[in-house]
Amino acid sequence: THAQPRGSKRASRPLPLPGATLANLPEILRALLASDNDARGVAEATLRQLSRDPHVVPSLLAIARSDADANARQMAAVILKRRVIAHWQRLGESTRDAVKQSLLEGVVREPMHLVKRAIADVLGKVAKATFATGSWSELPEFLAQCTQSPEESHRDVAYVVFASLTESIVSQARHQHHFSSLIITAPSHLFTHHRSSGSYQHSIASPFN
């Protein structure tokens, strides 16, 4: 029996799907979730290729917000968390604003806990990239309204977001008066709060609408 050539594994690496565009992302995500190793390999190669385009950010977020399959929504948000910062400055201002608004809405309205947490993680990444410049002025007000909401599910949203933003909040609070006030008042009804097993089981309205 002859030994396998040293370079054979590299030569058999899956190639991207020919002609794939960002419009194919839903099918690619489903292939990533499939049990077929060959299909997953092609999907991974295709995703790597498509992820070079900064518009993968709003495309993945759209899937995370609206796909009927919760697993696909979660997968989209998890991948977006890894890609969003690399592309953030390459996106136009209007696109960045739309992404931020969609994240705020998504972290409140998403009914599934794991998907909600994945979207919150993306929100945390974007917040860290924007706090230094103060370019996400809506976020402190959003969190303030969540913490003051009588709805437990609204307060749970703030808990998840604060958990994602702890380092950024601590470093920036002294420079942002609104955030400083929020940190002072939040712990009594936020950081001592415990999620119940029934949380996240239904869609909720945005507290700032």
N, C-alpha and C positions, 0 to 999 in steps of 0.2 A: 504494500500500500504506500502510495506517495504522499508526502506531507503536503498540506494545503499551502499554496503560495502565500507569502506574507502579506501581499497587498490585495488579496482577493476580497476581504471583508470591506475594505474601503471602496473597491470597485462596485460592490453590490449595494451601496448606499442608495436608498430610495430617492427618486427624482421628483421635483414638484409636478403637480398636475398641469399639463400643458394648457395655456390659455386661461388659467384661473385668475379671477379678479376679486376685489373685495365683496362683490355681490355673491360670491360663492362661500363666504365665511360660514353661514349656517350649516351647509353640508360638510364643510371641513371640520367644524366643531363636533358634529355628530360622528364623523369618522374617527376623531380623537377619542370619543367615548366608546367606540366599537371594540369587540373582542378580537377582530381580525388584525393580526400584527402587520400584515402587508398594507392594509388600508390605513392603519394608524401611521405607519412610516411615511407613506405618501402625503398624508394630511399634515404631519409635522414638517416635512420639507416644504410643502406649499405654504404653510403658515409662516415659516421663517422668511420665505420670499416676500409674501404679502406684507409682513410686518415692517418692511423697509419704508413703506409708504406711511407718512404721518396721519393720513386719513383713516388708518386702521383704528385710531382712537375713537372717533365718533361712530365708526362702523361696529366695533365691538360693544360700545356702550348701548347702541340701539338694540343689539341682540340681548344684552344683559337686562334691558328694560322691558322688552316686548315679546321675546320668543315664548311660545306656548310650553316648551319643555323646560322645566326648572333646572335640570341638569345642564342643558345648553346655556341657560342664563348664568348659572354659577361658573361654568367653564369660561364663558366670555369675560366675566368680571375678574376671574383669577388671572387670565392671560393679560387683561387690560392693566391690572396692577403692575405687571412686570414691564409693560411697554410704555405706559403713559408719560413718565418723566422724560424718557429719551426723546420723545416727540413734542413735548409740551410747547417749547419755544418756537417750533417750526409750524405750529398751527396759527391760523389767523385769529385776531382778537375776537371776532364775532363767533368763531368756532369754539374758542376757549370759554367764552361766556355761556354758550349753549351747553357745553359739556358740564360746566359747573352747575348750571341750573338743573340739568337733567340728573346729576348726582344727588342734589338736595331732594328733588322729588322722588328719585328712585329709592333712596335710603329710608324714606318714610312710607312709600306706597307699596313696596315689594312685600308680598304676603309670606314668603318662605324665609325662615330664619337664616339658613346657610347662604342663600343668595343675598339677603339683606346685609349680612356681615361682610360678604365679598365686595359688595358695592361700597360699604362703609370703608373698607380697606383702600379702595381706589380713591375715595373722597379724602382719606387721610394723606395719601401720597400727593394729591393735587394741593391740599392745604399746605403741606410742608414746602411746596414749590412756590406758593403765592403769599404766605404770611409775611415774609421779609419785606416784600414790596407793598403790602397792604392792599393787594389787588382783588381780594375776595371779601369785600365789605359786608356782603349779605350773610356770611357764615356765622359770625357771632350772634346776630339777631335771630337767625334760624335756631341755633342751639339754645339761646335764651328762651325762645318760645316753646321749644320742646321740653326744657326742664320745668317750665311753669305750667305746662298743660295738665289738666286734671286726668287726662287719659294715660293709663299706665303704659300703653304701647308707644305713645309719643315719648315718654320719658325713657323707655328702653332704647329708642333711636338715639337719644342724646348720650346714653351710657355707652353704646357701641362706638359712636363718633369720638367721644372723649377718650375712650380707650385707645383709639387709633392715633389721636393727636396729642397725647400727653406731653411728649418732649417739645413739640412746637409751641404748645400753649404756655408751658413754663418759661420758655426762652423769649416768647414774644409778648407775654401778658403785660410786662412793665411798660411796654411801648404802645399798648393799645388800651386806652381807658375803658372802652366798652367791654373788652375781654377781661380786664382786671376786675371789673364789677361782677361779671358773670362768674369768675372763679371764686370770688368771695361768697356769693350766694348759692352756688350750685351744690356744694357737698352735702348739705343737709337733706336735700331731696333727690340727689343723683348718685353720689359715690357710695352711699350706704344702701342703695336700692338693690334688690335681688330680683332677677327675672323669674317669673313663674313658668311652669311647664306649658301653660297655655298661650304664652306670648307668641306673637308673630303669626298667628293662625288666620288672620284676616287682614284685608287691605284697609288702610286708614287714610284719611284725608291729610293733606299737607297742613301743618299748623300755621304756616304763614300765608295761606290763601284767604 
